[in-house]
Amino acid sequence: MADSYSPTDRMMHRIAFKLRTPQLALADMANSMFADRLPKFDDSPVFITSLPRAGTTVLLEILSESPDLASHTYRDMPFVLCPMLWDKLSSGFRAEAEVRERAHADGMQVSFDSPEAFEEIIWTTFWKGKYSRDSITPWIASDRHEEFEEFFASHMGQIRALRGEAGSPAARYVSKNNANIARLPLLHAMYPNCKIVVPIRRPQDQIASLMRQHERFKSMHVKDKFSLTYMSGIGHFEFGAGFKPINFGGWLDTIDIAEADNATFWMKYWLAAYTPLVSDENLILFDYEAACRDGLKHIESLATAICVPFSDKLQIAAQRLRPTLARHTFPEGSEEGLHIEIEAVYQLLRTRCIASRPGDGPGSNFTERETS
């Protein structure tokens, strides 16, 4: 929503992005001020993650309809690190929840009350060493950080307190953070009971969408410098002039990031990201393409997998999963060997998806909308 911000809003965001350490202190102060509202520790948060353009946003929108789950919303901007204090201070001048299409131009409608991915601000604040000029280093299970973990736990509590119903905090925290795919072992180590949901999308369509969004945001960042400041400030390095791919297994050591303008780069990125997931038994894999055919069935299975009731609200929200537009092939001239590797990994992942069924393969008669 960066394109909708007034000059005053933009100034506020720039200030907030620069004043992260004071925000941490304010968050600690809020823990004392609102101690009677803060819930007990949540040992089973829900993390939605994947490479971008796999369906993570729509899954967050659906799951956040559950009264048991609480997520960030645009209301938490720009002082995301101290959400309860910012909620208190901003309550007198909140904007109306006007719905508009988000910057991706993918048909997703958002308002200030929409759930969104702001968790990465916390990771970039505490883990600066993982973010180089042009890439992100993955986390491992032993990358424990006591101060970060204490802050993250209290932060999730503040979000649950803000989003609860009838004055009671929500039972659990849910986030969409595409960069969490770079820290799966650490999340498992920090929260052994957490639920990590990874939507799996047909790779030809996902790769085409990744390339299209990268070009879209490169152009946007040239025309509007604040849009780059905004995306970098919230830790969204997936596209555009601030692009920082995740260096899964050192795959970037043999490729130039300048090659991100061609399909081979994104195909190799896809392989580097998803191949390790084949052997990770701790994940809840979600077949996005199959879910677009039968949203009720797949969201019910997902609700069961993450241990939340399949409420009326979730049943209604599941209808957001629907097929509409284009289907893609790998670009002409791209490496055939990569096609074969990608297809093999994709099919292995699909066999482990919840609610998977025969006949949902890539040759089925199906057209898919642009997703997120």
C-alpha positions, 0 to 999 in steps of 0.5 A: 500500500506504499503508493497510497501514502501521503507525504506525512505518512511517508515521513512517518514511515521513514522515521519509524524505519530509522528508529528501530532501537527506540521501538524495542524499548517502547515495546518493553515498556508496553509489556509492562503497561499492558501486562494484564492484557498479554496472554500466556506464551504460545508454543504452537504459532503458525508460520506460512512460508514459501517462495513468493507467488505461491499463494501465501497471501491468500492463505494468510487472509483465509486463516486470519479469519479464524478467531483462534489466530491473530496476525499483523495488519496494516494498522501495525505500520509503521511502528511494527516493533511496538504494536500495542503502544502504537495502537494506543497512540494511533487510535485517535486518527485512524484512517477508514478501511478503504479497500484497494488493489495492492501494488502487485496488480494481481487482483488482491484487495487490501485495506488497513485492516487486512492481514499482511507480512510485517514479521520480517522487520523483527528478523532484519532488526536482530539479524543484520549479519544475515543480510548482505548487499545482494543476498540473504544467508539461511539460518540453521538450527543452532543459530539461537539468539536469546534476546531475539527469542524473548522479544519475538515471543512477547511480540507475538503476545502483543499481536494476539492481544490486539487481534482477539475478540470480545476483549480476550487475546487470540489463542495463537499467532499466525504469520505469512513471511516468505523469508521464513523458508530460509530459517525452517530449522531454526523455527523448528528448534525455537518452537518444536510444536509450531505449524509451518505451512508451505503452499506448493504452486505449479512451478511454471506458473510461479516462476513466470509470476516471479519474473513478472513481479521482479520486472514490475517492481524494478520499474516501480522503484525507478519511478517512486523511490519511496516504494523501494524505501518502504519495501526495504524497510519492511524487509521485503527483498523479493523483487525489484531494485532491492532484490536479495535472493536467499542463498540456499545451499550456496547456489548463488556462489556460482551464478550472478545476481545480474542474471535475474532477468532470465528464466534460468536464474529463477528456475535454479532459485526454485530448485535451490529453495524447494529441493530441501523440502522433500526430506523435511517431515516437519512441514505441512505442504499445501497443494495450491493448485488442487486447492483452487479446485476444491477450496473447502476440502483443502482448507478443512484439511489445513485447519485440521493439520494446524489444529484450529476448528473449521469454523463458518468464517473459515468455510466462507473464506475458503471460497477465495481459492478459485481458478481463473486465468493463465497457465504457463510453460517454461520459456523457450530456450531455458534448460531442458535438464532444469525442466526435468529436475523441477518437475521431479521435485514438484511431483515429490512435494505434491505426494506429501501435500495434505488432501492430495488426490490422484488426477491433480497432476500438471496435465489436468484441465485447469486454468489458474488465476494470478496469485500471491 
